[in-house]
């Protein structure tokens, strides 16, 4: 990996701030570059939706300056950074994904609406040498859009982000900012904002995302379709995973995510054998053994940052044992009950209660819990083996809308356009002495992404089989 020139000692020269390079080279690097300005760019696909979202935000907070930053690069180690991902609030309102961006919505003249400005880093300056001397210059990390290009793409006035802190420090009147992404923006507004008011705006933005528009539904459908293909890739490569480790599974799915999307939507859980009983097993360094189960929880994130979140539990050799099938079928039955309960007008938690009732019933039947079932549910005794909630909202975040009020989310009512996961599971820990030895180390979860529709629901990840017999047939077909 090459080292930027600005890692060398820097000294002040008559023609600007440079590392120790000759005047002749500095002058040479200023000239001889073609005009690469892009004209007639097609706007981003969601441009009408981002404009509508900003209008809704404007209507909720009239007369107030609203500041939504994208965030900054985060250091991984020394002079290397993690791949950047814009804040969901910023991406949702702009369609832009570049680091350091800031959306500022200023109250319009006469108090009517807001005037939006997107503050971005412009093209690298050829005059002062930043484009080749700075580690974030364009010759090091790639070309940026000019401000005029960005205005074509996003349909918003664009300005140089290097001026935004000074402008915000001089702001008057009420201001709100989305916190936690850009410390310099927050410092500039330190004496103008309060946690309470800022939280109110963040909650509103989270609740806006509860109902997906047509563009978002299309993106989530694409994410699920790519995820299906990623699971198929994994099944075809299980023999290679057996020869190596869970990391082969992780890498196989990641390839699909990078080829067809932006990335994985979250750390893939590639949990073979007893690792399947660890809910978020992302170390993915264990053995993959014939006769055991693989719990694969993974999702492709699209280029516009919408993610799928799908889980299948697969017999590594293609066939369930009798006990594995019994446990799997119980989880499948619970998921069927949960999906059936996802209906417009129903309570959000209906699907959770439906799935938990099935699992509690089976645990009593197997003699692992003493009934009646209603007593088990009242005391939550089944949770020793079910552990987690049965689902969550899904979208730009894998656990989307996380700051929404409880009355709007967990205690709310399902509406068309909401998208959530239904993911019951049973997990028998390897050291759990309260269950027969043959149960220990078996973990099963089945998860699908469910869109609430006007007349019921639609399973966006239905391209993957769910019943135990269909899973076996599907695996045999892919591996033949």
Secondary structure, 3 states (H helix, E strand, C coil): CCCCHHHCCEEEECCEEEECCCHHHHHHCCCCCCCCCCCCCCCCCCHHHHHHHHHHHHHHCCCCEEEEECCCCCEEECCEECCCCCCHHHHHHHCCCCCCCEEEEEECHHHCCEEEEEEECCCCCCCCCHHHHCCCCHHHHCCCCCHHHHHHHHCCEEEEHHHHHHHHHCCCCCEEECCCCCHHHHHHCCCCCCHHHHHHHHHHHHHHCCCCCHHHHHHHHHHHHHHHHHHHHHHHCHHHHHHCCHHHHHHHHHHHHHHHCCEECCCCEEEEHHHHHCCCCCCCCCCCCCCCEEEEEECEECCCCCECCEEEEEECCCCCCHHHHHHHHHHHHHHHHHHHCCCCCCECCHHHHHHHHHHHHHHHHCCCCCCCHHHHHHHCCCHHHHCCCCCCECCCCCCCCCCCCCCCCCCCECCCCCEEEECCEEEECCCCCCCCHHHCCEEEECEEEEEEECCEEEECCCCCCCCHHHHHHHHHHHCC
